[in-house]
Structure formats: C-alpha cells, structure tokens
Amino acid sequence: MHSLTAFQAYDLREYDRAADHAAAAATSLEARKHELWWDMACLRAECLLKLRRFSEAALIAEELLKELPAALELLRARAHALLAQCERGRGHLAEAVHHAREAVHAAAGLHSQSAMLLDSLAALIAVLTEAGELDEAWEHCHVLARLAETEPTSLTQGTAHAAIGNVAFLRGDHHEGAARHHRAAEILSATCDLAHWAEFNKSAAAARIRGGSIGPETARMLSRAELAYSATGRTKEDDLELALLRTLLLNEALEASGQAEDGSPRARIVERSRATSPQDPEGPD
C-alpha cells in the first residue's frame, strides 16, 4: 500500500507525502532488494529533489550506486542522473557534469531504453550549458537531435527539442533555437502535462533572455510559465526565478530601447515585455 500511495502522491505533486510513503515502502522491502525497492528508493530521491533537499537526495542516490548489481545499468543510469541533479542544485557543477556523463555512459548500452539515454543526454547538456561549456553541449545536441527523431515518446522528444533550442539561443543561433522551441511547444502542449509545460516555458524564456532574444515570443513563454505554475503549484524558488526572469526581460527591453535613462515612456516598454498576460490560453488544457 505504501508504494501505491507514494506513486499517487507523486502524481498529485504532494512530494513530502510521496517521499514518506516511498521511504516506508523501501524499508519494508529492504531485506529482499527486489525491483520495487529500487523504484521506491529512486522515487523518494526524486521527491526530495523536487523539495530541493539536495543533500538528502544525494545520500540516497549514493547508496543506490553502492548497492547496485553490475548488471542493472538502467538503475545505474538513474542513480547517476539523480546525483547530477543533486550536485547541480548544490552548485557543484564539476561533480554534476561527472555524474551526468556517467549516466549517459550507462544509458548508452541500454538498447531498449532510448528514453533513458535521451533524458540523460538532455541532463548532461543542461549541466554543461550552466557550466559555460557551450561547444561541448552543442556536440551532444547533434546526437540528441538524431535520437529525438526516432523516439516514440512525445514527452521525451519534446524535452530533447527544448534542450537543443536552449543551447542554440545561448550560442547566438536564434533561428535554430526558435525552430526547436516551436517544435518542442507543439509536442509538449499536446501532452497536457502542465508540470513539463511550465518547466519548458521557464527554461526556454531564460535561455532566450540570456541569449539576447527579448521579443514578444520570449514574453509569451514567460507568461505561459507563470500561468502553468499557478495551476500546478509554485514553490518559493519558482516565484523567485520567475520574478528574476521578468525583471531581466524588462531590463533588457529598456536597454535595447535606449530609453532607460532619459525618462521616456516606460509604460510602453513594460507592456512590450509583457506581450502576453498570464491569462494566455496557449498550452495544455
């Protein structure tokens, strides 16, 4: 029962409750260490990540790596991917890159698990991008692009296009970035998964702003992220990130207009940075 409740709570985004039930389920199964035990341990770590309790999640992922039989490469990939996210959350980018590479290496041998490889590659690209290693990130994007075309799972395919688009914008290739973001939006909006829709629009808006693209589509993406997070529930960190992105967008618009210092109409610039209100109906129902 604990395992079922844990999955249900996770789907409802009740991460504290999901983590508690996953821990209880794992404890009851620990002596046998069968597949459900690994699933519960991974689920608990993922819940703790969502709660930004990175150190606790890292301890679980490290325990998983110590306990894993050599043959379970899928779980090894998941554990390294979890550790990469933990280290990224703690600001340890070198360690995050190491674990992301290990996740890709483990997933590369799983011929029947292409989604795991795509997810691992997308995570590696995100960490390399954050570390400023854009050339290496772009090399992995070429691999990701080829894999994405053969991936039948819409959510994974959309995530891949989003990751490639983000790197393209940061490299200054706005045409490629816009094309990838458009494709990702088509796929992810059709999945009706608000959580992924929110994350996609937030990360895409951030990449566009950092890459110097401050047009109406960037503002629309930020507004869609705000709306989606309002529907799914926002953490304090989400609020801070969204507020920071809104401020950066406004500042970039003011600077680009050349009117930040001379008292010219700010209202028009503010309105342009908010080209779409948070009531924008685009996105999954």
Contacts in CASP RR format, 6 or more apart in sequence:
PFRMAT RR
TARGET T0000
AUTHOR 0000-0000-0000
METHOD contacts of the structure
MODEL  1
MHSLTAFQAYDLREYDRAADHAAAAATSLEARKHELWWDMACLRAECLLK
LRRFSEAALIAEELLKELPAALELLRARAHALLAQCERGRGHLAEAVHHA
REAVHAAAGLHSQSAMLLDSLAALIAVLTEAGELDEAWEHCHVLARLAET
EPTSLTQGTAHAAIGNVAFLRGDHHEGAARHHRAAEILSATCDLAHWAEF
NKSAAAARIRGGSIGPETARMLSRAELAYSATGRTKEDDLELALLRTLLL
NEALEASGQAEDGSPRARIVERSRATSPQDPEGPD
2 21 0 8 1.000
2 22 0 8 1.000
2 24 0 8 1.000
2 25 0 8 1.000
2 28 0 8 1.000
2 40 0 8 1.000
3 21 0 8 1.000
3 22 0 8 1.000
3 25 0 8 1.000
3 36 0 8 1.000
3 39 0 8 1.000
3 40 0 8 1.000
5 17 0 8 1.000
5 21 0 8 1.000
6 18 0 8 1.000
6 19 0 8 1.000
6 21 0 8 1.000
6 22 0 8 1.000
6 25 0 8 1.000
6 40 0 8 1.000
6 43 0 8 1.000
6 44 0 8 1.000
7 18 0 8 1.000
7 43 0 8 1.000
9 15 0 8 1.000
9 17 0 8 1.000
9 18 0 8 1.000
9 21 0 8 1.000
10 18 0 8 1.000
10 43 0 8 1.000
10 46 0 8 1.000
10 47 0 8 1.000
13 50 0 8 1.000
13 195 0 8 1.000
13 232 0 8 1.000
13 233 0 8 1.000
15 47 0 8 1.000
15 48 0 8 1.000
15 50 0 8 1.000
15 51 0 8 1.000
16 47 0 8 1.000
16 51 0 8 1.000
18 43 0 8 1.000
18 44 0 8 1.000
18 47 0 8 1.000
19 44 0 8 1.000
19 47 0 8 1.000
19 48 0 8 1.000
19 51 0 8 1.000
22 40 0 8 1.000
22 41 0 8 1.000
22 43 0 8 1.000
22 44 0 8 1.000
22 47 0 8 1.000
23 40 0 8 1.000
23 44 0 8 1.000
25 36 0 8 1.000
25 40 0 8 1.000
26 37 0 8 1.000
26 40 0 8 1.000
26 41 0 8 1.000
26 44 0 8 1.000
29 36 0 8 1.000
29 37 0 8 1.000
29 40 0 8 1.000
30 37 0 8 1.000
33 67 0 8 1.000
38 64 0 8 1.000
38 72 0 8 1.000
38 75 0 8 1.000
41 60 0 8 1.000
41 63 0 8 1.000
41 64 0 8 1.000
42 64 0 8 1.000
42 75 0 8 1.000
42 78 0 8 1.000
42 79 0 8 1.000
42 82 0 8 1.000
44 60 0 8 1.000
45 57 0 8 1.000
45 60 0 8 1.000
45 61 0 8 1.000
45 64 0 8 1.000
45 82 0 8 1.000
46 57 0 8 1.000
46 82 0 8 1.000
48 54 0 8 1.000
48 56 0 8 1.000
48 57 0 8 1.000
48 60 0 8 1.000
49 57 0 8 1.000
49 82 0 8 1.000
49 85 0 8 1.000
49 86 0 8 1.000
52 89 0 8 1.000
52 235 0 8 1.000
52 237 0 8 1.000
54 85 0 8 1.000
54 86 0 8 1.000
54 87 0 8 1.000
54 89 0 8 1.000
54 90 0 8 1.000
55 86 0 8 1.000
55 90 0 8 1.000
57 82 0 8 1.000
57 85 0 8 1.000
57 86 0 8 1.000
58 82 0 8 1.000
58 83 0 8 1.000
58 86 0 8 1.000
58 87 0 8 1.000
58 90 0 8 1.000
60 82 0 8 1.000
61 79 0 8 1.000
61 80 0 8 1.000
61 82 0 8 1.000
61 83 0 8 1.000
61 86 0 8 1.000
62 83 0 8 1.000
64 75 0 8 1.000
64 78 0 8 1.000
64 79 0 8 1.000
64 82 0 8 1.000
65 76 0 8 1.000
65 79 0 8 1.000
65 80 0 8 1.000
65 83 0 8 1.000
68 75 0 8 1.000
68 76 0 8 1.000
68 79 0 8 1.000
73 106 0 8 1.000
73 107 0 8 1.000
73 109 0 8 1.000
73 110 0 8 1.000
74 106 0 8 1.000
74 107 0 8 1.000
74 110 0 8 1.000
74 113 0 8 1.000
74 116 0 8 1.000
76 102 0 8 1.000
76 106 0 8 1.000
77 103 0 8 1.000
77 104 0 8 1.000
77 106 0 8 1.000
77 107 0 8 1.000
77 110 0 8 1.000
77 113 0 8 1.000
77 116 0 8 1.000
77 120 0 8 1.000
78 103 0 8 1.000
78 116 0 8 1.000
80 99 0 8 1.000
80 100 0 8 1.000
80 102 0 8 1.000
80 103 0 8 1.000
80 106 0 8 1.000
80 120 0 8 1.000
81 99 0 8 1.000
81 100 0 8 1.000
81 103 0 8 1.000
81 119 0 8 1.000
81 120 0 8 1.000
81 123 0 8 1.000
83 95 0 8 1.000
83 96 0 8 1.000
83 99 0 8 1.000
84 96 0 8 1.000
84 97 0 8 1.000
84 98 0 8 1.000
84 99 0 8 1.000
84 100 0 8 1.000
84 103 0 8 1.000
84 123 0 8 1.000
84 124 0 8 1.000
84 127 0 8 1.000
85 96 0 8 1.000
85 123 0 8 1.000
86 96 0 8 1.000
87 93 0 8 1.000
87 95 0 8 1.000
87 96 0 8 1.000
87 99 0 8 1.000
88 96 0 8 1.000
88 126 0 8 1.000
88 127 0 8 1.000
88 130 0 8 1.000
89 96 0 8 1.000
93 127 0 8 1.000
93 130 0 8 1.000
93 131 0 8 1.000
94 131 0 8 1.000
96 127 0 8 1.000
96 131 0 8 1.000
97 124 0 8 1.000
97 127 0 8 1.000
97 128 0 8 1.000
97 131 0 8 1.000
97 133 0 8 1.000
100 120 0 8 1.000
100 123 0 8 1.000
100 124 0 8 1.000
100 127 0 8 1.000
100 128 0 8 1.000
101 124 0 8 1.000
103 120 0 8 1.000
103 123 0 8 1.000
103 124 0 8 1.000
104 117 0 8 1.000
104 120 0 8 1.000
104 121 0 8 1.000
104 124 0 8 1.000
106 120 0 8 1.000
107 113 0 8 1.000
107 116 0 8 1.000
107 117 0 8 1.000
107 119 0 8 1.000
107 120 0 8 1.000
108 117 0 8 1.000
109 117 0 8 1.000
110 116 0 8 1.000
110 117 0 8 1.000
114 147 0 8 1.000
114 150 0 8 1.000
114 151 0 8 1.000
115 151 0 8 1.000
115 153 0 8 1.000
115 156 0 8 1.000
117 147 0 8 1.000
118 144 0 8 1.000
118 147 0 8 1.000
118 148 0 8 1.000
118 151 0 8 1.000
118 156 0 8 1.000
118 157 0 8 1.000
118 159 0 8 1.000
118 160 0 8 1.000
119 156 0 8 1.000
119 159 0 8 1.000
121 140 0 8 1.000
121 143 0 8 1.000
121 144 0 8 1.000
121 147 0 8 1.000
121 160 0 8 1.000
121 163 0 8 1.000
122 144 0 8 1.000
122 159 0 8 1.000
122 160 0 8 1.000
122 163 0 8 1.000
124 137 0 8 1.000
124 140 0 8 1.000
125 137 0 8 1.000
125 140 0 8 1.000
125 141 0 8 1.000
125 144 0 8 1.000
125 163 0 8 1.000
125 164 0 8 1.000
125 167 0 8 1.000
126 163 0 8 1.000
126 166 0 8 1.000
128 134 0 8 1.000
128 136 0 8 1.000
128 137 0 8 1.000
128 140 0 8 1.000
129 137 0 8 1.000
129 166 0 8 1.000
129 167 0 8 1.000
129 170 0 8 1.000
134 167 0 8 1.000
134 170 0 8 1.000
134 171 0 8 1.000
137 167 0 8 1.000
138 167 0 8 1.000
138 168 0 8 1.000
138 171 0 8 1.000
141 163 0 8 1.000
141 164 0 8 1.000
141 167 0 8 1.000
141 168 0 8 1.000
144 160 0 8 1.000
144 163 0 8 1.000
144 164 0 8 1.000
145 160 0 8 1.000
145 164 0 8 1.000
147 160 0 8 1.000
148 156 0 8 1.000
148 157 0 8 1.000
148 158 0 8 1.000
148 160 0 8 1.000
148 161 0 8 1.000
148 164 0 8 1.000
151 157 0 8 1.000
151 160 0 8 1.000
154 187 0 8 1.000
154 188 0 8 1.000
154 190 0 8 1.000
154 191 0 8 1.000
155 187 0 8 1.000
155 188 0 8 1.000
155 191 0 8 1.000
155 193 0 8 1.000
155 196 0 8 1.000
157 187 0 8 1.000
158 183 0 8 1.000
158 184 0 8 1.000
158 187 0 8 1.000
158 188 0 8 1.000
158 200 0 8 1.000
159 184 0 8 1.000
159 188 0 8 1.000
159 196 0 8 1.000
159 200 0 8 1.000
161 180 0 8 1.000
161 181 0 8 1.000
161 183 0 8 1.000
161 184 0 8 1.000
161 187 0 8 1.000
162 180 0 8 1.000
162 181 0 8 1.000
162 184 0 8 1.000
162 188 0 8 1.000
162 200 0 8 1.000
162 203 0 8 1.000
162 204 0 8 1.000
164 176 0 8 1.000
164 177 0 8 1.000
164 180 0 8 1.000
165 176 0 8 1.000
165 177 0 8 1.000
165 180 0 8 1.000
165 181 0 8 1.000
165 184 0 8 1.000
165 204 0 8 1.000
165 207 0 8 1.000
166 177 0 8 1.000
166 203 0 8 1.000
166 204 0 8 1.000
166 206 0 8 1.000
166 207 0 8 1.000
167 207 0 8 1.000
168 174 0 8 1.000
168 176 0 8 1.000
168 177 0 8 1.000
168 180 0 8 1.000
169 177 0 8 1.000
169 207 0 8 1.000
169 208 0 8 1.000
169 210 0 8 1.000
169 211 0 8 1.000
169 212 0 8 1.000
169 213 0 8 1.000
170 207 0 8 1.000
170 210 0 8 1.000
170 211 0 8 1.000
172 211 0 8 1.000
172 212 0 8 1.000
174 211 0 8 1.000
174 213 0 8 1.000
178 213 0 8 1.000
178 217 0 8 1.000
181 204 0 8 1.000
181 208 0 8 1.000
181 217 0 8 1.000
181 221 0 8 1.000
184 200 0 8 1.000
184 204 0 8 1.000
185 200 0 8 1.000
185 283 0 8 1.000
188 196 0 8 1.000
188 197 0 8 1.000
188 200 0 8 1.000
188 284 0 8 1.000
189 197 0 8 1.000
189 282 0 8 1.000
189 283 0 8 1.000
189 284 0 8 1.000
190 284 0 8 1.000
191 197 0 8 1.000
191 284 0 8 1.000
192 284 0 8 1.000
192 285 0 8 1.000
193 284 0 8 1.000
194 228 0 8 1.000
194 231 0 8 1.000
194 232 0 8 1.000
194 284 0 8 1.000
195 228 0 8 1.000
195 232 0 8 1.000
197 224 0 8 1.000
197 228 0 8 1.000
197 283 0 8 1.000
197 284 0 8 1.000
198 224 0 8 1.000
198 225 0 8 1.000
198 228 0 8 1.000
198 229 0 8 1.000
198 232 0 8 1.000
199 225 0 8 1.000
201 221 0 8 1.000
201 222 0 8 1.000
201 224 0 8 1.000
201 225 0 8 1.000
201 228 0 8 1.000
202 221 0 8 1.000
202 222 0 8 1.000
202 225 0 8 1.000
202 229 0 8 1.000
202 238 0 8 1.000
202 241 0 8 1.000
202 242 0 8 1.000
202 245 0 8 1.000
204 221 0 8 1.000
205 218 0 8 1.000
205 221 0 8 1.000
205 222 0 8 1.000
205 225 0 8 1.000
205 245 0 8 1.000
205 249 0 8 1.000
206 241 0 8 1.000
206 245 0 8 1.000
208 214 0 8 1.000
208 217 0 8 1.000
208 218 0 8 1.000
208 221 0 8 1.000
209 218 0 8 1.000
209 245 0 8 1.000
209 248 0 8 1.000
209 249 0 8 1.000
209 252 0 8 1.000
212 252 0 8 1.000
214 249 0 8 1.000
214 252 0 8 1.000
214 253 0 8 1.000
214 256 0 8 1.000
214 273 0 8 1.000
215 272 0 8 1.000
215 275 0 8 1.000
216 272 0 8 1.000
216 275 0 8 1.000
216 276 0 8 1.000
218 249 0 8 1.000
219 249 0 8 1.000
219 272 0 8 1.000
219 273 0 8 1.000
219 274 0 8 1.000
219 275 0 8 1.000
219 276 0 8 1.000
220 275 0 8 1.000
220 276 0 8 1.000
220 280 0 8 1.000
220 282 0 8 1.000
222 242 0 8 1.000
222 245 0 8 1.000
222 246 0 8 1.000
222 249 0 8 1.000
223 274 0 8 1.000
223 275 0 8 1.000
223 276 0 8 1.000
223 277 0 8 1.000
223 278 0 8 1.000
223 280 0 8 1.000
224 276 0 8 1.000
224 280 0 8 1.000
224 282 0 8 1.000
224 283 0 8 1.000
225 242 0 8 1.000
226 242 0 8 1.000
226 278 0 8 1.000
227 278 0 8 1.000
227 279 0 8 1.000
227 280 0 8 1.000
228 283 0 8 1.000
229 238 0 8 1.000
229 242 0 8 1.000
230 278 0 8 1.000
234 242 0 8 1.000
246 273 0 8 1.000
249 273 0 8 1.000
250 269 0 8 1.000
250 270 0 8 1.000
250 273 0 8 1.000
251 260 0 8 1.000
253 269 0 8 1.000
253 270 0 8 1.000
253 272 0 8 1.000
253 273 0 8 1.000
254 260 0 8 1.000
254 266 0 8 1.000
254 269 0 8 1.000
257 264 0 8 1.000
257 269 0 8 1.000
259 265 0 8 1.000
259 266 0 8 1.000
259 269 0 8 1.000
276 282 0 8 1.000
END
